[in-house]
């Protein structure tokens, strides 16, 4: 359905300038506070926004590890 480059762009993929040729759809610039990679922690690049935009019947739900009573 989607190329890796398209998904990376939707998720705000940010790479060092030296990787721009390998990943033409990715953003470049200063290293983000979260580090290189996707920026799904930002609302505009969220996984749920991607699902809604493409009418995918999915939803990401985050469960902090400390709130899960039995992780085994």
JOMO-V290139 format. One record per backbone hydrogen bond with DSSP energy under -0.5 kcal/mol. NH is the residue of the N-H (numbers start at 1). CO is the residue of the C=O. E is the energy in kcal/mol with one decimal. If there is no record, write none. Layout:
BEGIN
nh->NH co->CO e->E
nh->NH co->CO e->E
END
This chain:
BEGIN
nh->7 co->3 e->-2.2
nh->8 co->4 e->-2.7
nh->9 co->5 e->-2.3
nh->10 co->6 e->-2.2
nh->11 co->7 e->-1.9
nh->12 co->9 e->-1.5
nh->13 co->8 e->-3.2
nh->14 co->37 e->-2.4
nh->15 co->27 e->-2.9
nh->19 co->16 e->-2.2
nh->20 co->17 e->-1.3
nh->22 co->19 e->-0.6
nh->23 co->19 e->-2.1
nh->26 co->23 e->-1.8
nh->27 co->13 e->-3.0
nh->35 co->32 e->-1.9
nh->37 co->14 e->-2.5
nh->39 co->11 e->-3.1
nh->42 co->39 e->-2.3
nh->45 co->42 e->-1.6
nh->46 co->43 e->-1.4
nh->50 co->46 e->-1.6
nh->51 co->47 e->-2.3
nh->52 co->48 e->-2.5
nh->53 co->49 e->-2.8
nh->54 co->50 e->-1.8
nh->55 co->52 e->-1.6
nh->56 co->51 e->-3.0
nh->57 co->55 e->-0.5
nh->58 co->56 e->-2.6
nh->63 co->61 e->-0.5
nh->64 co->62 e->-0.5
nh->67 co->64 e->-1.7
nh->68 co->64 e->-0.5
nh->68 co->65 e->-1.2
nh->69 co->67 e->-0.6
END
